[in-house]
Amino acid sequence: MNKKILTLFVSLALLGSSCSDFLAVNEVNPNTASKVPPSLLLPAALTNVVKVMNNPRNFQFVYLWHGLWSISQGYQQPNNLLQYRLLNSDYQNSFTILYPIGQNFKEIEKAAIDPKDAGYKAIAIIMNAYIMQNLVDCWGNVPYSEAFKADEGILKPKYDDQKVIYEDLVIKLNEAIALIQGLPVDATEIGSSSDVMFAGNMGLWAKFANTIKLRMLVHQSGMAGRDAYIKSAIATTASVGYLAAGESALVNPGFLVSDTKMNPFYEIFYKADGSGQTDASGYYYAGKDAVDFLKNNTDPRLGRFYLPYSGTSFAGNALGQSADLLAPALTSKLGYSKTDPNYLIGGPTKASPVLTDFESLLIQAEAAERGYITGVAKTLYNSAITQSCLYMGLTTSEAATFLAQEKVNVNYDSAPNKINLILMQKWITLMGVAPVEIWTDYRRSGIPSFLHFTEHANKANTTPPVRLFYPQREISSNNDNVVAVGTIDAFTSKIFWQNR
């Protein structure tokens, strides 16, 4: 298993700290992998996706603004987040690294010219759709139709309209699903050494594609006049189904208890010897909004998301809080156990999530409640919370007891607004596994409505930015196309699906 991590130069090229030139979206890849077989490209590409999407530093603004985490009193607070004054240099790694990863999936697609390799082609299309969806959700208009075409001489790709990208991604996902459904009987077998997410189970890949598609369509549910399009798009692949309980999309190339080879989320916080990473395990603490929500609803996951600061006592701070600021000794740390990986921080060899079963079930619950799919919303919701509890090391019985409480923020029948319930629970449930989706859900719905975001007196707006700025490196290398997008305002240049 160690070879899966060590032998692939693509992994090193994408994520090495000294490869800033390689990470440029618009430059020729000096380590071009066009002649590398898909079977060797795929595990590195999948692993690098989770190394970006599961690095909490890439999305700390979500966790801090949305009341899930706070920063220890003993550290300098990040003024850009306290005051909502983002720069082009803030959080640009996801943009500049995801494109080279996407290039590797494009190389897989190009290499899969034999009909027998249609499975590889389908996987590459699906993963590029996943990448592009996340890029749109963070930056809006981005390079798409001219991206990944350096070999055609396009080094400065134009920026495409975000809504057009979303619609084309739906088409691409349909194409990938059709490829999977039409695989020849002699199709190349994709084994677990290559497919480090689903071990070659193409039925799960089809469900994963359909779940990404449903997620994108549900994002648009608040848009006026969009229902007919959403329902029609869902209907084309409704028979494929979606990721169900026990069918999480998790990547594990063979994580080892060795520095630089561990689960990427865990490795931000702890070293292989179990000691804490500098400015991580003691830097991030519990957020007040989340702790209060979990405590008020007697949620058994409280002691898994966070650790008691004393006995059975839990507490958190709000970002930018000055009055009544709790000292570290009176604030809960993020959940962690050296012997049990089923806490928030997980363990060194635990598989890394791309899209969990509980997220899929919550997406389905919302879609069912809105009348987009035929599933029973209550059943899907209860299953989602149960799977989340299991993921955090709790039992089915504990989940059932929790769900049976007649509380409006827990019990489906008791909730006066089912969509609010689903999205509030989704906010807390996706902590540590899907930060972009947490941010997206709030931007499109305003739920939860009780978040503090930041309490800093000099914040630039009443609510946080609705998008990120284009990276400075992109401005330097592709400025004409960046400028063509128009003036970007962090608070008013909304992603197209945001209707508020």
URGIVEN-V302439 format. One record per helix or strand of 3 or more residues. SS is the DSSP state (hx for helix, st for strand). FROM is the first residue (numbers start at 1). TO is the last residue. Records with the same first field share a line. If there is no record, write none. Layout:
BEGIN
SS=FROM-TO / FROM-TO
END
This chain:
BEGIN
hx=2-6 / 9-15 / 38-53 / 56-65 / 79-82 / 93-111 / 115-139 / 150-152 / 162-181 / 202-219 / 227-235 / 238-240 / 264-269 / 288-296 / 302-305 / 328-330 / 357-369 / 377-391 / 396-404 / 418-429 / 435-445 / 472-477 / 479-485
st=69-71 / 249-251 / 284-287 / 352-355
END
